[in-house]
Amino acid sequence: MDDLPVPTASEKKSPASSTIILSVSVASAIWLFAGVVLMGYLAKSPASCTGTFSCLTLDGWGTYLSGVFAPLAFFWLVATVWIQSRELAEQRQELALTRKEFEHNREVMKAQSDYVGAQTDIVIRDQADHELLMLLRLFRTWARSSLHKSEAHAPSVDIGAFTRDTPDDPVDFVVDVSARLSGPIFMLLAIGDDTGLDAFKHLTRENVLELAEHFERMFKMRLRVSPANSALLNQLMSSVTTKDIREVAKRLPSVLDGIDDFGVVISGNSNP
């Protein structure tokens, strides 16, 4: 952002105005010297006149002075035009430099805006990564509580197909669980092999629906998180989808089924 080129004046500047004025002043002095001294000295006077200028009439003085000062006026006119043209050229140059400076400032502001935008995006993605990590930890805690299957003689031992011997790291945990889910779901839905449902028989419909909700919350973070975590979520989505999980849930019994049956029994017993 700091390496942008700064425009500089590379054009060759014309002589300064003071130099032009000095040159014209010197030329004017030389011309006056030539017109007054040399011409007065070299000019021939009639015998009746004691000097060159003593015999000049009013018309003669007018002719003489116009001949001397007319070139001076021309010199200064040329000098004035020259100075004005130089000043106009400098103004055009300054306008060009100002335009370049504006363009440079616009590029700097754009670079600063891009930098701030990139930093803001990094902060937002860091926050999203932290939120995803919280979701993964929450999923790990929930899965070990709701997806486990206890052994009959050792209730504290987990023998569930999805949570047995799973890693403790939340990222590795969700990758492992999704890989374990993909096999039975593929057998059940793609091949039509009902033996794939055996891995879910210790679960209820509500458990599996809640499982789908956990994955859905994680998948919604895909566009907000960093590229690495986005790739992780894409990997999970390629292993298992929430649609397939909900389809499996439809084939499992619900905890409400027993309540409904209990209500029917009570209702039936109440009849005389």
C-alpha positions in Angstrom: 0.0 0.0 0.0 3.0 2.3 0.7 4.8 1.4 -2.6 2.5 3.4 -4.9 4.5 5.8 -7.2 4.2 9.5 -6.4 3.9 11.7 -9.5 6.8 14.1 -10.1 7.4 16.9 -12.5 9.6 15.5 -15.2 9.0 18.1 -17.9 11.8 20.6 -18.7 11.0 24.0 -17.3 11.3 27.2 -19.4 13.5 30.1 -18.2 12.4 32.0 -15.2 10.4 35.3 -15.7 13.1 37.3 -14.0 15.7 36.0 -16.6 13.4 37.1 -19.4 12.9 40.5 -17.9 16.6 40.9 -17.3 17.4 39.9 -20.8 14.9 42.3 -22.3 16.1 45.1 -20.0 19.7 44.6 -21.1 18.6 44.6 -24.8 16.6 47.8 -24.1 19.6 49.4 -22.5 21.8 48.5 -25.4 19.2 49.8 -27.9 18.9 53.1 -26.0 22.6 53.4 -25.9 22.8 52.8 -29.6 19.9 55.1 -30.4 20.9 58.0 -28.2 24.7 58.0 -28.1 25.9 56.2 -31.2 23.2 57.6 -33.5 23.7 61.1 -32.1 27.4 60.8 -32.6 27.4 59.3 -36.0 24.5 61.4 -37.4 25.6 64.3 -39.7 24.4 67.7 -38.6 24.1 70.8 -40.9 26.9 73.4 -40.6 24.6 75.9 -38.9 23.9 73.4 -36.0 26.2 72.9 -33.1 25.0 69.3 -32.4 22.9 66.5 -33.8 19.8 67.1 -31.6 19.9 71.0 -31.5 18.6 71.2 -35.1 15.7 68.8 -34.7 12.3 70.3 -35.1 9.2 69.0 -33.3 8.4 66.7 -36.2 12.0 65.5 -36.2 11.9 64.8 -32.5 8.7 62.8 -32.9 10.2 60.8 -35.7 13.4 60.2 -33.7 11.6 59.2 -30.6 9.2 56.8 -32.4 12.1 55.2 -34.2 13.9 54.7 -30.9 11.1 53.5 -28.6 9.0 51.6 -31.1 11.5 48.7 -31.1 11.6 48.9 -27.3 7.8 48.5 -27.2 8.1 45.5 -29.5 10.8 44.0 -27.3 8.6 44.3 -24.2 5.5 43.0 -26.1 7.4 39.9 -27.1 8.7 39.5 -23.6 5.2 39.9 -22.1 3.8 37.3 -24.5 6.7 35.0 -23.7 6.2 35.3 -20.0 2.4 34.8 -20.2 2.8 31.7 -22.5 5.4 30.3 -20.0 3.0 30.9 -17.0 0.1 29.2 -18.9 2.4 26.3 -19.6 3.3 26.1 -15.9 -0.4 26.2 -15.0 -1.1 23.4 -17.4 1.8 21.5 -15.9 0.5 22.1 -12.4 -3.0 21.0 -13.4 -1.6 17.8 -14.9 0.4 17.2 -11.7 -2.7 17.9 -9.6 -4.7 15.4 -11.6 -1.9 12.8 -11.2 -1.9 13.6 -7.5 -5.6 13.1 -7.3 -5.3 9.8 -9.1 -2.5 8.7 -6.8 -4.6 9.7 -3.8 -7.5 7.7 -5.2 -5.3 4.7 -5.6 -4.0 5.1 -2.1 -7.5 5.4 -0.7 -8.6 2.3 -2.7 -5.6 0.4 -1.4 -6.5 1.5 2.2 -10.1 0.5 1.7 -9.1 -2.9 0.4 -6.7 -3.4 3.3 -9.4 -2.4 5.8 -11.9 -4.6 4.1 -9.4 -7.5 4.2 -8.7 -7.0 7.9 -12.5 -6.8 8.6 -13.1 -10.0 6.7 -10.3 -11.7 8.7 -11.9 -10.6 11.9 -15.4 -11.7 10.8 -14.0 -15.1 9.7 -12.1 -15.5 13.0 -15.3 -14.9 14.9 -17.1 -17.4 12.7 -14.3 -19.9 13.2 -14.7 -19.5 17.0 -18.5 -19.9 16.7 -18.0 -23.1 14.6 -15.5 -24.4 17.2 -18.2 -23.8 19.9 -20.7 -25.7 17.8 -18.3 -28.6 17.4 -17.6 -28.8 21.1 -21.4 -28.7 21.8 -21.9 -31.4 19.3 -19.2 -33.6 20.9 -20.8 -33.2 24.3 -24.3 -33.9 23.0 -23.3 -36.9 20.9 -21.5 -38.6 23.7 -24.6 -38.1 25.8 -27.3 -38.9 23.3 -25.7 -41.3 20.7 -23.9 -43.6 23.1 -25.0 -47.1 23.8 -24.2 -48.6 27.2 -23.0 -52.1 27.7 -25.4 -54.2 29.9 -22.9 -55.3 32.6 -20.9 -52.0 32.4 -23.2 -49.0 31.9 -20.3 -46.5 31.8 -18.8 -48.2 28.8 -19.9 -46.9 25.4 -20.3 -49.5 22.8 -22.3 -47.3 20.4 -21.4 -47.5 16.7 -21.1 -43.8 16.3 -19.4 -42.7 19.6 -17.2 -45.7 20.6 -13.5 -44.9 20.9 -13.9 -41.5 19.2 -11.1 -38.9 19.4 -11.4 -36.1 22.0 -10.5 -33.2 19.6 -13.8 -31.7 18.4 -12.8 -31.5 14.8 -11.5 -35.0 14.6 -14.6 -36.1 16.6 -17.1 -34.7 14.1 -15.2 -36.1 11.1 -15.1 -39.5 12.7 -18.8 -39.5 13.6 -19.8 -38.4 10.1 -17.7 -41.1 8.6 -19.4 -43.7 10.9 -22.8 -42.4 9.9 -22.2 -42.5 6.2 -21.8 -46.3 6.0 -25.1 -47.3 7.6 -27.0 -44.5 5.9 -25.6 -45.6 2.5 -26.6 -49.2 3.1 -30.1 -48.2 4.2 -31.0 -45.5 1.6 -28.8 -46.2 -1.4 -28.7 -50.0 -1.4 -31.9 -50.6 0.5 -30.3 -52.9 3.0 -32.3 -52.7 6.2 -29.3 -54.0 8.2 -28.0 -50.5 8.0 -30.7 -49.5 10.5 -29.2 -51.7 13.1 -26.6 -49.1 14.0 -29.5 -46.7 14.9 -31.7 -49.1 16.8 -30.6 -47.8 20.2 -31.7 -44.3 19.2 -35.1 -42.7 19.0 -36.5 -40.6 16.2 -36.0 -37.5 18.3 -32.3 -38.3 18.8 -31.7 -38.6 15.1 -33.7 -35.5 14.2 -31.6 -33.5 16.8 -28.5 -35.0 15.2 -29.6 -33.6 11.8 -30.2 -30.2 13.5 -26.6 -30.2 14.8 -25.2 -30.9 11.4 -27.5 -28.3 9.8 -26.2 -25.6 12.2 -22.6 -26.5 11.3 -23.3 -26.6 7.6 -24.8 -23.1 7.7 -21.4 -21.7 8.8 -19.8 -22.8 5.6 -19.8 -19.5 3.8 -18.8 -17.5 6.9 -15.8 -19.4 8.2 -12.2 -19.4 6.9 -11.3 -21.4 3.8 -9.8 -24.2 5.9 -13.0 -24.7 8.0 -15.1 -24.3 4.8 -13.2 -27.2 3.3 -13.8 -29.2 6.5 -17.6 -28.6 6.3 -17.6 -29.5 2.6 -15.9 -32.7 3.5 -18.6 -33.4 6.1 -21.4 -32.6 3.6 -19.9 -35.1 1.2 -20.0 -37.8 3.9 -23.5 -37.2 5.2 -26.4 -34.8 4.6 -29.2 -33.6 6.9 -31.8 -34.9 4.4 -30.5 -38.5 4.7 -30.3 -38.2 8.5 -33.9 -37.1 8.6 -34.9 -39.9 6.2 -33.4 -42.4 8.7 -35.2 -40.7 11.6 -38.6 -41.5 9.9 -37.8 -45.2 10.2 -37.1 -45.1 13.9 -39.6 -45.3 16.8 -40.5 -42.1 18.6 -40.7 -41.6 22.3 -44.2 -40.4 21.8 -45.3 -43.8 20.4 -45.3 -45.3 23.9 -47.1 -42.4 25.3 -49.8 -42.6 22.7 -50.2 -46.4 23.3 -50.4 -45.7 27.1 -53.1 -43.2 26.5 -55.1 -45.6 24.3 -54.8 -48.3 27.0 -56.0 -46.0 29.7 -58.8 -44.8 27.5 -59.8 -48.4 26.7 -59.7 -49.4 30.4 -62.0 -46.5 31.3 -64.8 -47.9 29.2 -67.3 -50.0 31.2 
